[in-house]
Amino acid sequence: MPATSERDVVVITPWYPTRELPFRGSFVQAMVGATAPVSDRMSVYHCDAWVAALDGDGERQVRDAHHVLLRHAQHRTPTVGGADLVYVPVPVPRGLGHAEIAERHDDALRAALGGRPLTAPVVHAHVGLPSGWAAIRNAGPETRVFVTEHASFLDRVLETARGREMYDEVLHRCAGFLAVGEGVRRPLVEAFPHHADRIGAVANPISFDEPRSTPITTLRRWLFVGALSELKGVPLLLEAFARCRRDDPSLTLTLVGEGALLTSLTARAAELGVAEAVTFTGAVPPQEALRLMREHDLLVHPSRRETFGVAVVEGIAAGLPVLVTRCGGPERTLSGIEAAAGEMIDVTDDPDTIVAGYRRLRSRFPHALDPALVRTSLAARYGYGAVADMHRRLWFSDEAAPAR
C-alpha cells in the first residue's frame, strides 16, 4: 500500500451494498461517493456480520480459522468516488447483543489488519456500535476518529449497561461525532449529557445530478422505496392504495424493496382485488431505484419512524412530489418547503389518513407545488457538494462538528 498522506481517510461500516443485498448500506455508499473526492485516498472496510448458530468451542474454532483465512483473502476493489473497498466478513454467533457484536467487529478488523493499527490520519466510522468501537480499538495513536450515527436500533444499543459503557468510550475518544437527525441525537444527549456539546449534526448526501426528463402531469403511478415492513407502514399503504383505486382504476403501485411481509402483502393485494395493479420488484441496486423514481408520478412514504428519510429526498431529487408521514426525519429535511414538496400526514394506524392526504395532494397538484424551488433548496442542504465540504472542513481543518 502506498505511503500514507495527510489527507488519507479510512471508512469503517457494518453495511455496504453487495451483489446479494444491493440496497443495504446505499446511504453509506452515497457518503463515500460524496466525500472520497476531498481526500487523497479513501479505503472502505465493510465489516459484514455473518450470523450463525455457534457455541463456545465452535466459535473459537471458526474464529481461529477465520483469522488464518483473512490473511489470504484480503483484496481491494474499486468503489464509488475513486475509493477502494475491502470486504471483511465478521463471524457472529446468533443471539448476541450489540455490545458483543461490536467486540466481534473489533476482532475481525484487527485480524484483517494483521494486528497493525490503522495509520491513516482520519478514520470515519458509521454507527457508534459496532463500527465506532472497532475504529477506536484499531486506530493508531495519531489517528483522529470520527463517527456518524444513523442507526434505527440505537435504543437497543443503549439498553444494556455494557452497551452504554462502550458507547460512552466511543464518544470520549472520537475527535468528532455526527448524528443524522434529531431522532438520533436526542437519545444520545439524554443518555450522555456530559457529551452533549460534542454531538453535532450531518445530513445524508443526495445526488441532484439527474432530474427527470419529462414533467409529471398526473399522480397515478405510485412508488414506495424501502423495506417491506410494519415500521415503514407498507401494510397501511396497500390498504390505502386499494381504497384510492376504487375511485380511479388507473392507479398503480410499485413497491421497491424486500422484507418479511412480502408473502402476506402479495396475498393481501389479491384479496383486495388490486394484484394486477401492484408490482413487487424486490431489492434493486440504488441506480435502478433512482431510475424507477424518474419513471413514476408520486412517492408515498408512510413510515412510522425515520432518522432522516433518504428515500424522500431522493424522490424529490428525481422530480417526484411526495406523500410522507411526520415520522421524525422528514419534518426536519423538508422544513419550510413542505407544501411545495407535496403533502405531509400524521402517523396513524388508519389507512384513511393516507387516503385523505392523497386526495388533498391531488386537489393541489400541480399549481400549489414548486419542484424547482424544492430541488434547489434541498441540494443546498443535502447535495454531494455541501456534505463533502462539511466533511473536508471537519476532517482536515480542526473545525468543530456542525451544530444541529
HELIX and SHEET records of a PDB file:
HELIX    1   1 SER A   26  THR A   35  1                                  10    
HELIX    2   2 ALA A   36  VAL A   38  5                                   3    
HELIX    3   3 GLY A   56  ALA A   73  1                                  18    
HELIX    4   4 VAL A   80  GLY A   82  5                                   3    
HELIX    5   5 HIS A   98  ALA A  112  1                                  15    
HELIX    6   6 GLY A  128  GLY A  132  3                                   5    
HELIX    7   7 TRP A  133  ASN A  138  1                                   6    
HELIX    8   8 LEU A  154  VAL A  157  1                                   4    
HELIX    9   9 ALA A  161  ARG A  173  1                                  13    
HELIX   10  10 GLU A  182  ALA A  191  1                                  10    
HELIX   11  11 PRO A  193  ARG A  198  5                                   6    
HELIX   12  12 VAL A  234  ASP A  247  1                                  14    
HELIX   13  13 LEU A  262  GLU A  271  1                                  10    
HELIX   14  14 ALA A  275  ALA A  277  5                                   3    
HELIX   15  15 PRO A  286  GLU A  295  1                                  10    
HELIX   16  16 VAL A  310  ALA A  317  1                                   8    
HELIX   17  17 GLY A  329  THR A  333  1                                   5    
HELIX   18  18 GLU A  338  ALA A  341  1                                   4    
HELIX   19  19 PRO A  351  ARG A  364  1                                  14    
HELIX   20  20 PRO A  371  TYR A  382  1                                  12    
HELIX   21  21 TYR A  384  PHE A  396  1                                  13    
SHEET    1   A 8 ARG A  76  PRO A  78  0                                        
SHEET    2   A 8 ASP A  84  PRO A  93 -1                                        
SHEET    3   A 8 ARG A  41  ALA A  52  1                                        
SHEET    4   A 8 ASP A   8  THR A  13  1                                        
SHEET    5   A 8 VAL A 122  HIS A 126  1                                        
SHEET    6   A 8 ARG A 144  GLU A 149  1                                        
SHEET    7   A 8 GLY A 176  ALA A 179  1                                        
SHEET    8   A 8 ILE A 199  ALA A 201  1                                        
SHEET    1   B 6 VAL A 278  GLY A 282  0                                        
SHEET    2   B 6 THR A 252  VAL A 256  1                                        
SHEET    3   B 6 ARG A 221  VAL A 225  1                                        
SHEET    4   B 6 LEU A 298  HIS A 301  1                                        
SHEET    5   B 6 VAL A 322  THR A 325  1                                        
SHEET    6   B 6 GLY A 342  ILE A 345  1                                        
END                                                                             
